[in-house]
């Protein structure tokens, strides 16, 4: 009714309306973002109110609400987003006794109530018919505890994704270990950025038979000291496990996820990203990776890892993105023999070994197929312990656009492969390519490189303090160079 009246400061004169026959008040005050006062609608009487979804959603200036605790919700079916984005609310009326017997959707009901420090005791709400519980408490960033929702009936729920996401001050969770998850499809981002949680209830026995997404599940749980034993979770239908443990920077070990079924998984991007205290990983060498298309930053910033599982036999036939896969693994002295990985479809190779500062050698990646690669930025950058690089002189660079910092800060390199024959016709960026290669005394003869499309050569030879001479680059075409 007042949807989008974003300049209204107050609404009055509606307290005595006869609402006996009203069945739908959804969206009534939604996006009234300037409202600081609503008439006392606490006495509204409803005989058969069915929809109240989003009624106050986006009332971002309201600090209090009328006492709607006595509203008759006996027939309500939809409570999604009721207080969503009420970011200034300091309290919520005691809705603990609302009847939720027929409610099917409570998704986002408290979403972004970012000023609330506590919630009414909704622990006894009947949730027998609820199907959707997406983002229920998401972005309630000042909550330190939650009502005891452990006894909620979740037998019909199919989506609990994002439920506690961005509850960054939560110190603990109710014991949700006994929740029935037989019908749950999405666990995506359930604990996303719960950065104060030190432990998770024992969800090891959850039935995950129907789950298709574990994406971002523990993303940003930077205070977690341990995880439940998730080794027996059924992942037969899971297609997404990207960023599952991203930024779990306090974890010293992971559950044995080696037996997870990854047959249907297509994306493992950032899976262990910044798990900076892990010294080892479960043996995931036998994971089926035939359907995976992206492996971006899988182990990136795992700075304490001393070794990796033998992933040499991973099937990479369909992978298009290998960017930053080992980036920042600064304690690794060697890598599995990934020389036989099939890179026929890889488009992005940027930063693959970037900041692997302890690596003493690389697998022989000379035969990798680079026909489709467009980005090689930083691929060996900051590999400061490498004294040599495999002979990548025959790599096909016909489609490469970006070569920024490829060998940058490889300060121990004594020589480079003969990259003089690389085709750089398409390349636009060569900046910092040899930057701070301080041990190099000579460079390959790159005088004949075609620089017709290059726009940036800044810092190209910066800090090459041992170079005695440079190739004759006097004939390079600099018509398009701006830096």
C-alpha positions as CSV (number, residue, x, y, z in Angstrom):
1,X,0.0,0.0,0.0
2,X,2.8,2.4,0.9
3,X,5.5,0.5,-0.9
4,X,8.3,2.7,-2.0
5,X,7.1,5.9,-0.3
6,X,10.7,6.6,0.5
7,X,10.2,10.2,1.7
8,X,7.4,9.5,4.2
9,X,8.6,10.3,7.7
10,X,5.5,9.1,9.6
11,X,2.2,7.4,8.8
12,X,-0.8,8.1,11.0
13,X,-4.5,7.7,11.1
14,X,-4.5,4.0,10.3
15,X,-4.7,2.5,13.8
16,X,-8.4,2.1,13.9
17,X,-8.9,0.6,10.5
18,X,-11.1,-2.4,10.4
19,X,-8.8,-5.2,9.2
20,X,-11.1,-8.2,10.1
21,X,-11.4,-9.3,6.5
22,X,-7.8,-8.6,5.5
23,X,-5.8,-11.6,4.3
24,X,-2.7,-10.0,2.8
25,X,-0.6,-7.1,4.2
26,X,2.6,-8.1,2.4
27,X,4.9,-5.3,1.3
28,X,2.7,-2.7,3.0
29,X,5.4,-0.4,4.3
30,X,8.3,-1.9,2.3
31,X,11.0,0.5,1.2
32,X,9.6,3.4,3.3
33,X,13.2,4.1,4.1
34,X,12.6,7.5,5.8
35,X,9.8,6.3,8.2
36,X,10.6,6.9,11.8
37,X,7.1,6.5,13.1
38,X,4.2,4.2,12.3
39,X,0.7,4.6,13.8
40,X,-0.2,2.2,16.6
41,X,-1.3,-0.8,14.4
42,X,-1.0,-3.2,17.4
43,X,-4.8,-3.4,17.7
44,X,-5.4,-4.5,14.2
45,X,-7.6,-7.6,14.2
46,X,-7.2,-10.3,11.7
47,X,-9.5,-13.3,11.2
48,X,-7.6,-15.0,8.5
49,X,-4.3,-13.2,7.7
50,X,-2.3,-15.3,5.3
51,X,0.5,-13.1,3.9
52,X,2.6,-10.7,6.0
53,X,5.8,-11.1,4.0
54,X,8.1,-8.0,3.6
55,X,5.6,-5.8,5.5
56,X,8.4,-3.7,7.1
57,X,11.2,-4.6,4.7
58,X,13.5,-1.8,4.0
59,X,12.2,0.5,6.7
60,X,15.8,1.3,7.5
61,X,15.1,4.4,9.7
62,X,12.7,2.7,12.1
63,X,14.2,2.2,15.6
64,X,11.0,0.7,17.1
65,X,7.8,-0.9,15.9
66,X,4.3,-0.9,17.3
67,X,3.6,-3.9,19.5
68,X,2.4,-6.4,16.9
69,X,3.0,-9.3,19.2
70,X,-0.8,-10.0,19.6
71,X,-1.6,-10.1,15.9
72,X,-3.5,-13.2,15.0
73,X,-1.2,-15.2,12.7
74,X,-3.1,-18.5,13.0
75,X,-3.5,-18.8,9.3
76,X,-0.2,-17.1,8.1
77,X,1.6,-19.0,5.4
78,X,4.3,-16.6,4.4
79,X,6.6,-14.6,6.7
80,X,9.5,-14.1,4.4
81,X,11.5,-10.9,4.9
82,X,9.1,-9.3,7.5
83,X,11.9,-7.2,9.1
84,X,14.4,-7.5,6.3
85,X,16.7,-4.5,6.1
86,X,15.3,-2.8,9.1
87,X,18.8,-1.9,9.9
88,X,18.1,0.7,12.6
89,X,15.7,-1.5,14.7
90,X,16.9,-1.7,18.3
91,X,14.2,-4.2,19.4
92,X,11.5,-6.3,17.9
93,X,8.1,-6.8,19.6
94,X,7.8,-10.2,21.4
95,X,6.6,-12.3,18.4
96,X,7.5,-15.5,20.3
97,X,3.8,-16.4,20.6
98,X,2.9,-15.8,17.0
99,X,1.3,-18.9,15.6
100,X,3.4,-20.4,12.8
101,X,1.5,-23.6,12.3
102,X,0.9,-23.0,8.6
103,X,4.0,-21.0,7.7
104,X,6.0,-22.3,4.8
105,X,8.6,-19.6,4.4
106,X,10.6,-17.6,7.0
107,X,13.5,-16.8,4.7
108,X,15.2,-13.4,5.5
109,X,12.8,-12.6,8.2
110,X,15.5,-10.8,10.3
111,X,17.9,-10.2,7.3
112,X,20.2,-7.3,7.9
113,X,18.6,-6.2,11.3
114,X,22.1,-5.1,11.9
115,X,21.4,-3.0,15.0
116,X,19.6,-5.8,16.9
117,X,21.5,-7.1,19.9
118,X,18.9,-9.7,20.8
119,X,15.8,-11.5,19.3
120,X,12.5,-12.6,20.9
121,X,12.5,-16.2,22.0
122,X,11.3,-17.8,18.9
123,X,12.5,-21.2,20.0
124,X,9.0,-22.6,20.3
125,X,7.8,-21.6,16.8
126,X,6.1,-24.5,15.0
127,X,8.2,-25.0,11.9
128,X,6.6,-28.3,10.8
129,X,5.5,-27.0,7.4
130,X,8.4,-24.6,6.8
131,X,10.2,-25.3,3.5
132,X,12.5,-22.3,3.2
133,X,14.9,-20.9,5.9
134,X,17.2,-19.0,3.7
135,X,19.2,-16.1,5.3
136,X,17.0,-16.1,8.4
137,X,19.5,-14.3,10.6
138,X,21.9,-13.1,7.9
139,X,23.7,-9.8,8.5
140,X,22.5,-9.6,12.1
141,X,26.0,-8.5,12.8
142,X,25.5,-7.4,16.5
143,X,23.9,-10.6,17.7
144,X,26.2,-12.5,20.1
145,X,23.7,-15.3,20.7
146,X,20.5,-16.7,19.3
147,X,17.3,-18.2,20.7
148,X,17.5,-21.9,21.2
149,X,16.2,-23.0,17.8
150,X,17.6,-26.5,18.2
151,X,14.2,-28.0,18.5
152,X,12.8,-26.4,15.3
153,X,11.3,-29.1,13.1
154,X,13.2,-29.0,9.9
155,X,11.9,-32.2,8.3
156,X,10.4,-30.4,5.3
157,X,13.1,-27.7,4.9
158,X,15.0,-27.8,1.6
159,X,17.0,-24.7,1.8
160,X,19.0,-23.3,4.8
161,X,21.6,-21.5,2.8
162,X,23.0,-18.4,4.3
163,X,21.1,-18.9,7.5
164,X,23.7,-17.5,9.9
165,X,25.8,-15.6,7.3
166,X,27.5,-12.4,8.4
167,X,26.6,-13.0,12.1
168,X,30.1,-11.8,12.8
169,X,29.7,-11.5,16.6
170,X,28.0,-14.8,17.3
171,X,30.1,-16.7,19.8
172,X,28.2,-19.9,19.7
173,X,25.2,-21.5,18.0
174,X,22.3,-23.5,19.3
175,X,22.7,-27.2,19.1
176,X,21.4,-27.8,15.6
177,X,23.0,-31.2,15.4
178,X,19.7,-33.0,15.5
179,X,18.0,-31.0,12.8
180,X,16.5,-33.2,10.2
181,X,18.1,-32.4,6.9
182,X,16.7,-35.2,4.8
183,X,15.2,-32.8,2.3
184,X,17.8,-30.1,2.4
185,X,19.2,-29.2,-1.1
186,X,21.2,-26.1,-0.2
187,X,23.7,-25.6,2.6
188,X,25.4,-22.8,0.7
189,X,27.0,-20.1,2.9
190,X,25.2,-21.3,6.0
191,X,28.0,-20.1,8.3
192,X,29.5,-17.5,5.9
193,X,31.6,-15.0,7.8
194,X,30.6,-16.1,11.3
195,X,34.1,-14.8,12.1
196,X,33.8,-15.1,15.9
197,X,32.6,-18.7,16.1
198,X,35.2,-21.0,17.6
199,X,33.2,-24.2,17.1
200,X,30.3,-25.6,15.2
201,X,27.6,-28.0,16.6
202,X,28.2,-31.6,15.6
203,X,26.5,-31.6,12.3
204,X,28.4,-34.7,11.2
205,X,25.3,-36.8,11.2
206,X,23.2,-34.5,9.1
207,X,21.7,-36.3,6.1
208,X,23.2,-34.6,3.0
209,X,21.9,-37.1,0.5
210,X,20.0,-34.4,-1.4
211,X,22.5,-31.6,-1.0
212,X,23.8,-30.1,-4.2
213,X,25.7,-27.1,-2.9
214,X,28.3,-26.7,-0.1
215,X,29.6,-23.5,-1.6
216,X,30.9,-21.0,0.9
217,X,29.7,-23.2,3.8
218,X,32.4,-22.2,6.3
219,X,33.7,-19.2,4.3
220,X,35.3,-16.6,6.6
221,X,34.9,-18.6,9.9
222,X,38.3,-17.3,10.8
223,X,38.1,-18.2,14.5
224,X,37.1,-21.8,14.1
225,X,39.6,-24.1,15.8
226,X,38.0,-27.3,14.6
227,X,35.2,-28.7,12.5
228,X,32.9,-31.6,13.1
229,X,33.8,-34.9,11.4
230,X,32.3,-34.3,7.9
231,X,34.1,-37.3,6.4
232,X,30.9,-39.4,6.1
233,X,28.7,-36.7,4.5
234,X,27.0,-38.0,1.4
235,X,28.1,-35.7,-1.4
236,X,26.8,-37.8,-4.3
237,X,24.7,-35.0,-5.6
238,X,27.0,-32.1,-4.7
239,X,28.0,-29.9,-7.7
240,X,29.6,-26.9,-5.8
241,X,32.3,-27.0,-3.1
242,X,34.0,-23.8,-4.0
243,X,35.2,-21.6,-1.1
244,X,33.9,-24.2,1.4
245,X,36.8,-23.6,3.8
246,X,37.9,-20.2,2.5
247,X,39.6,-18.0,5.2
248,X,39.3,-20.6,7.9
249,X,42.6,-19.2,9.0
250,X,42.6,-20.7,12.5
251,X,42.0,-24.3,11.5
252,X,45.1,-26.6,12.0
253,X,43.4,-29.7,10.5
254,X,40.5,-30.6,8.4
255,X,38.1,-33.6,8.6
256,X,39.1,-36.5,6.3
257,X,37.1,-35.4,3.2
258,X,39.2,-37.7,1.0
259,X,36.2,-39.9,0.4
260,X,33.8,-37.2,-0.6
261,X,32.2,-38.1,-3.9
262,X,33.1,-35.3,-6.3
263,X,31.7,-37.0,-9.5
264,X,29.3,-34.1,-10.1
265,X,31.4,-31.2,-8.8
266,X,32.2,-28.5,-11.4
267,X,33.8,-25.9,-9.3
268,X,36.5,-26.1,-6.6
269,X,37.6,-22.4,-6.7
270,X,39.2,-21.2,-3.5
271,X,38.3,-24.4,-1.7
272,X,41.1,-24.1,0.9
273,X,42.0,-20.4,0.3
274,X,43.9,-18.8,3.2
275,X,43.7,-21.8,5.5
276,X,46.9,-20.4,6.6
277,X,47.7,-22.7,9.6
278,X,47.1,-26.0,7.8
279,X,50.4,-27.9,7.5
280,X,48.8,-30.8,5.5
281,X,45.6,-31.7,3.8
282,X,43.4,-34.8,3.6
283,X,44.5,-37.2,0.8
284,X,42.2,-35.8,-2.0
285,X,44.4,-37.3,-4.7
286,X,41.7,-39.7,-5.7
287,X,38.9,-37.2,-6.1
288,X,37.1,-37.4,-9.4
289,X,37.8,-34.1,-11.1
290,X,36.6,-34.9,-14.6
291,X,33.7,-32.5,-14.5
292,X,35.6,-29.6,-12.9
293,X,36.0,-26.6,-15.1
294,X,37.6,-24.2,-12.6
295,X,40.4,-24.7,-10.1
296,X,41.1,-21.0,-9.3
297,X,43.1,-20.4,-6.1
298,X,42.3,-23.9,-4.6
299,X,45.3,-23.9,-2.3
300,X,46.1,-20.2,-2.5
301,X,47.5,-18.6,0.7
302,X,47.9,-22.0,2.5
303,X,51.1,-20.5,3.7
304,X,51.9,-23.3,6.2
305,X,51.4,-26.3,3.9
306,X,54.6,-28.4,3.8
307,X,53.3,-30.7,1.2
308,X,50.3,-31.4,-1.1
309,X,48.4,-34.6,-1.8
310,X,49.6,-36.3,-5.0
311,X,47.2,-34.5,-7.3
312,X,49.3,-35.4,-10.3
313,X,46.5,-37.7,-11.6
314,X,43.7,-35.3,-11.3
315,X,41.7,-35.1,-14.5
316,X,41.9,-31.6,-15.8
317,X,40.5,-32.2,-19.2
318,X,37.7,-29.7,-18.8
319,X,39.5,-27.1,-16.7
320,X,39.5,-23.6,-18.1
321,X,40.9,-21.8,-15.0
322,X,44.1,-22.6,-13.1
323,X,44.8,-19.1,-11.9
324,X,46.5,-18.7,-8.5
325,X,46.0,-22.4,-7.7
326,X,49.2,-22.6,-5.6
327,X,49.6,-18.9,-5.1
328,X,51.0,-18.0,-1.7
329,X,51.9,-21.6,-0.7
330,X,55.0,-20.0,0.7
331,X,56.3,-23.1,2.7
332,X,56.1,-25.6,-0.1
333,X,59.5,-26.7,-1.3
334,X,58.2,-28.9,-4.0
335,X,55.0,-29.7,-5.9
336,X,53.4,-32.9,-7.1
337,X,54.3,-33.9,-10.7
338,X,51.6,-32.0,-12.5
339,X,53.5,-32.1,-15.8
340,X,51.0,-34.4,-17.3
341,X,47.9,-32.3,-16.5
342,X,45.8,-31.8,-19.6
343,X,45.7,-28.0,-20.2
344,X,44.0,-28.1,-23.6
345,X,41.1,-26.0,-22.4
346,X,42.9,-23.7,-20.0
347,X,42.3,-20.0,-20.6
348,X,43.7,-18.6,-17.3
349,X,47.1,-19.4,-16.0
350,X,47.8,-16.2,-14.2
351,X,49.5,-16.4,-10.8
352,X,49.7,-20.2,-10.7
353,X,52.9,-20.4,-8.7
354,X,52.9,-16.7,-7.6
355,X,54.5,-16.2,-4.1
356,X,55.6,-19.9,-3.8
357,X,58.7,-18.4,-2.3
358,X,60.2,-21.7,-0.9
359,X,59.9,-23.7,-4.1
360,X,63.3,-25.0,-5.2
361,X,62.1,-26.5,-8.5
362,X,59.0,-26.8,-10.6
363,X,57.5,-29.8,-12.4
364,X,58.3,-30.0,-16.0
365,X,55.4,-28.0,-17.4
366,X,57.2,-27.4,-20.7
367,X,54.6,-29.6,-22.5
368,X,51.6,-27.9,-21.2
369,X,49.2,-26.9,-24.0
370,X,48.8,-23.2,-23.8
371,X,46.9,-22.8,-27.1
372,X,43.9,-21.2,-25.5
373,X,45.6,-19.2,-22.7
374,X,44.9,-15.5,-22.6
375,X,46.4,-14.6,-19.2
376,X,49.8,-15.4,-17.9
377,X,50.2,-12.5,-15.4
378,X,52.4,-13.3,-12.4
379,X,52.6,-17.0,-13.2
380,X,56.1,-17.3,-11.6
381,X,56.2,-14.0,-9.7
382,X,57.9,-14.0,-6.2
383,X,59.2,-17.5,-6.7
384,X,62.3,-16.2,-5.0
385,X,64.1,-19.5,-4.4
386,X,63.9,-20.8,-8.0
387,X,67.2,-20.8,-9.7
388,X,65.7,-22.2,-13.0
389,X,62.4,-22.6,-14.8
390,X,61.4,-25.5,-17.1
391,X,61.9,-24.9,-20.8
392,X,58.7,-23.1,-21.6
393,X,60.2,-21.7,-24.8
394,X,57.8,-23.6,-27.0
395,X,54.7,-22.6,-25.2
396,X,52.1,-21.3,-27.7
397,X,51.3,-17.7,-26.7
398,X,49.3,-16.8,-29.8
399,X,46.3,-15.8,-27.8
400,X,47.9,-14.4,-24.7
401,X,46.9,-10.8,-23.9
402,X,48.5,-10.3,-20.5
403,X,52.1,-11.0,-19.5
404,X,52.4,-8.7,-16.5
405,X,55.1,-9.7,-14.0
406,X,55.6,-13.2,-15.3
407,X,59.0,-13.6,-13.8
408,X,58.8,-10.6,-11.4
409,X,60.9,-10.9,-8.2
410,X,62.3,-14.3,-9.2
411,X,65.5,-13.1,-7.5
412,X,67.4,-16.3,-7.6
413,X,66.9,-17.1,-11.3
414,X,70.3,-17.3,-13.1
415,X,68.8,-17.7,-16.6
416,X,65.5,-17.8,-18.5
417,X,64.2,-20.2,-21.1
418,X,64.6,-18.9,-24.6
419,X,61.3,-17.0,-24.8
420,X,62.5,-15.0,-27.8
421,X,60.2,-17.1,-30.0
422,X,57.1,-16.4,-28.0
423,X,54.4,-14.8,-30.2
424,X,53.3,-11.7,-28.4
425,X,51.3,-10.2,-31.3
426,X,48.1,-10.1,-29.1
427,X,49.8,-8.9,-25.9
428,X,48.8,-5.6,-24.4
429,X,50.6,-5.7,-21.1
430,X,54.3,-6.5,-20.5
431,X,54.8,-4.4,-17.3
432,X,57.2,-5.7,-14.7
433,X,57.8,-9.0,-16.7
434,X,61.4,-9.2,-15.5
435,X,61.1,-6.8,-12.5
436,X,63.7,-7.5,-9.7
437,X,65.1,-10.6,-11.4
438,X,68.3,-9.4,-9.6
439,X,70.5,-12.5,-10.4
440,X,69.9,-12.5,-14.1
441,X,73.1,-11.4,-16.0
442,X,71.4,-11.7,-19.5
443,X,68.1,-12.0,-21.1
444,X,66.8,-14.0,-24.1
445,X,67.0,-12.0,-27.4
446,X,63.5,-10.4,-27.2
447,X,64.5,-7.8,-29.8
448,X,62.1,-9.3,-32.4
449,X,59.1,-9.4,-30.2
450,X,56.1,-7.7,-31.9
451,X,54.9,-5.0,-29.6
452,X,52.3,-3.6,-32.0
453,X,49.5,-3.9,-29.4
454,X,51.5,-3.3,-26.2
455,X,50.3,-0.4,-24.1
456,X,52.3,-0.9,-20.9
457,X,56.0,-1.7,-20.5
458,X,56.4,0.0,-17.1
459,X,58.9,-1.5,-14.7
460,X,59.9,-4.1,-17.3
461,X,63.6,-4.3,-16.3
462,X,63.2,-2.6,-12.9
463,X,65.7,-3.9,-10.3
464,X,67.5,-6.2,-12.7
465,X,70.7,-5.3,-11.0
466,X,73.0,-8.0,-12.4
467,X,72.1,-7.4,-16.1
468,X,75.3,-6.5,-18.0
469,X,73.4,-5.7,-21.3
470,X,70.0,-5.6,-22.8
471,X,68.6,-7.0,-26.0
472,X,68.4,-4.4,-28.8
473,X,64.8,-3.3,-28.3
474,X,65.3,-0.1,-30.3
475,X,63.0,-1.3,-33.1
476,X,60.1,-2.2,-30.8
477,X,56.9,-0.5,-32.0
478,X,55.9,1.9,-29.2
479,X,53.0,3.5,-31.0
480,X,50.4,2.4,-28.6
481,X,52.4,2.5,-25.4
482,X,51.0,4.8,-22.7
483,X,53.0,3.6,-19.7
